[in-house]
Amino acid sequence: MHDAPTLQIGSLDQPIFVARQKDMFKLIQRILSPNSSRLLTLLGLPGIGKSSLMRQTIAHINERSLLQGGYIIINNRGLKNCEEFLRIFISKLKAKENKGAFDLFA
């Protein structure tokens, strides 16, 4: 058996990102595709690394200045309904507009 490949992206204080390069590059391809709606949803069981995967993907994109206009990330854990999601999403859009902020986690 081969050892799982390891990739570290970003600053040295970030944890090592193990064996998710293929997933990360699929996300990057989807995000940067000219046919992309640029709305991306990651689904999966708690604790499998969805947030880590997205953080590392965004770090990779940011380090290379591949995405113009920024991004908003919303963690949906614990949200009870669509209205709650939309309320958070709109508040994040307003915060980004007012502060020019990026990396907005709920």
C-alpha positions in Angstrom: 0.0 0.0 0.0 1.1 3.6 -0.6 1.0 6.3 2.0 -1.7 8.9 1.5 -0.3 12.0 -0.3 0.1 15.1 1.9 -0.4 18.6 0.7 0.1 21.7 2.9 -1.4 24.9 1.6 -1.2 28.4 3.1 0.7 29.5 6.1 2.7 27.2 8.4 0.2 27.6 11.2 -2.5 25.8 9.2 -2.9 22.0 9.8 -1.6 19.7 7.2 -4.2 18.8 4.6 -4.1 15.1 3.9 -5.3 13.1 0.8 -7.9 15.7 -0.3 -6.0 17.2 -3.3 -8.2 15.5 -5.8 -11.4 16.8 -4.1 -9.8 20.3 -3.8 -8.9 20.5 -7.5 -12.4 19.3 -8.5 -13.8 22.1 -6.4 -11.4 24.6 -8.0 -12.3 23.5 -11.4 -16.0 23.8 -10.7 -15.6 27.2 -9.0 -13.5 28.7 -11.8 -15.4 27.1 -14.7 -17.0 29.8 -17.0 -20.2 27.7 -17.0 -20.3 27.6 -13.2 -23.2 29.3 -11.3 -20.5 29.9 -8.6 -23.0 28.7 -6.0 -21.5 25.6 -4.4 -23.0 23.3 -1.7 -20.9 20.7 0.1 -22.9 18.0 1.7 -21.8 15.2 4.0 -21.8 13.7 7.4 -20.5 15.8 10.3 -16.8 15.6 10.8 -15.7 14.4 7.4 -13.8 17.6 6.5 -16.2 19.7 4.4 -15.2 23.0 6.1 -11.5 22.1 6.0 -11.8 21.2 2.3 -13.4 24.5 1.6 -10.9 26.5 3.7 -8.0 24.9 1.9 -9.6 25.3 -1.5 -10.2 29.1 -0.8 -6.6 29.4 0.5 -5.3 27.9 -2.7 -7.4 30.2 -4.9 -6.5 33.3 -2.9 -2.8 32.6 -2.9 -2.9 32.5 -6.7 -5.5 35.4 -7.1 -7.7 33.1 -9.2 -11.1 34.4 -8.1 -12.2 38.0 -8.5 -15.0 39.4 -6.4 -14.5 37.4 -3.2 -16.6 34.7 -1.6 -19.0 34.0 1.3 -19.0 30.8 3.2 -21.9 29.8 5.4 -21.8 26.8 7.7 -25.4 25.4 7.6 -25.0 23.1 10.6 -27.8 23.8 13.0 -29.9 25.8 10.6 -33.6 24.8 11.0 -35.1 26.1 7.7 -34.6 27.9 4.5 -35.7 31.3 6.0 -32.9 31.1 8.6 -30.3 30.3 5.8 -31.6 33.3 3.7 -31.5 35.6 6.7 -27.8 34.7 7.4 -26.9 34.8 3.7 -28.4 38.3 3.3 -26.6 39.6 6.5 -23.3 38.2 5.1 -23.9 40.0 1.8 -24.5 43.2 3.6 -21.4 42.8 5.8 -19.3 42.1 2.8 -20.7 45.2 1.0 -20.2 47.4 4.0 -16.8 46.1 5.1 -15.4 44.6 2.0 -14.9 41.5 4.2 -14.1 38.0 3.0 -14.2 34.6 4.7 -17.4 35.2 6.5 -18.3 32.1 8.6 -21.7 31.9 10.3 
